[in-house]
Amino acid sequence: MRKAAILSDIHGNLHMLLKALDICKDQGVERYIILGDMVTDGPDSLGVLEVISNLTDDVIRGNREEYMISYHKGERDIWDDNYQCESLVKTYEDLNEAGLGYISSLPNVKRISLFGIDTLMVHGSHISTRHFILPSSHIDTFMDMYDRYDCSLFLLGHAHQSYCLKIKDKHFINPGPLGIPCAMKCYNRDDAFSIGIISVDENTKNFDYENVYIQYDPDELSSYYLKDIDKYKHDFWIKLIADSFYTKFYHSLDFLHKAQNMARDGGYENYDPIPNEIWVKAAEKWIKEHKESMIF
């Protein structure tokens, strides 16, 4: 049996990437597949890109890489001086020419032979890197992929949810997130971070799949993640991520919905991104309401 590791949604978290790679080496993994969202939010996006670019050619870009490319082209100037987008801008500032060139060279969708298995790599879906799909609620999208591509295996990221779905003779796998915990409680998970390891019999093309959880010390990971916290004008978003290392759930969507509702109630017609004054008020309200459960 030959082994490949499937990694997705690393989000600049070099600390967890290196832990995962150590486990892969111990398990005899010889091939690596990366499903996008390697950058943003975490402190070491460039470091993640450097490791991955030297690790494998089986890489696609996700919506976060596309964000960096579009910002580089001057298409997202609205991010400047906005608290919601501050971590995105800082990631861009940390990327060098080589890093930007690397992510610009990557495809959104890639078809490969995985030890003889015809495989399609996507981030969100074959339609869009931002397409959030789950087996429980988007079966039509899975069936569209099933009908459109003559592949046996489909590898997906973006949703921060791990699953292995079989439809007739085809498999759809999401390894779950490696850099930031899930933000939706759609499926039960045993831990915050995971990768997938697939073991393939080259003769029969049969395979075994295992979702592997990557253990970590939340204090150590939080300290690593917050190492550049003083560079932020408003640090709530980064602290909310660090808090998720303890709770194993990332409340980003809950907070964004709260902030968006406050912006609507405040008469704002455009709240993407959320205006700074609303962001500050929403953060203060969130901290007050969750002071018993939040670490920070």
Secondary structure, DSSP 8 states (H G I E B T S, - for coil): -EEEEEE---TT-HHHHHHHHHHHHHTT--EEEE-S--SSSSS-HHHHHHHHHTT-S-B---HHHHHHHHHHTTS-GGGTT-STTHHHHHHHHH--HHHHHHHHH--SSEEEEETTEEEEE-SS-SS-TT----TTT-HHHHHHHHHH---SEEE--SS--EEEEEETTEEEEEE--SSS--SS-SS--SSS-EEEEEEE-TTT--EEEEEEE----HHHHHHHHTTTGGG-SS-HHHHHHHHHHHHS--THHHHHHHHHHHHHHTT-S--SS--HHHHHHHHHHHHHHTTTT---
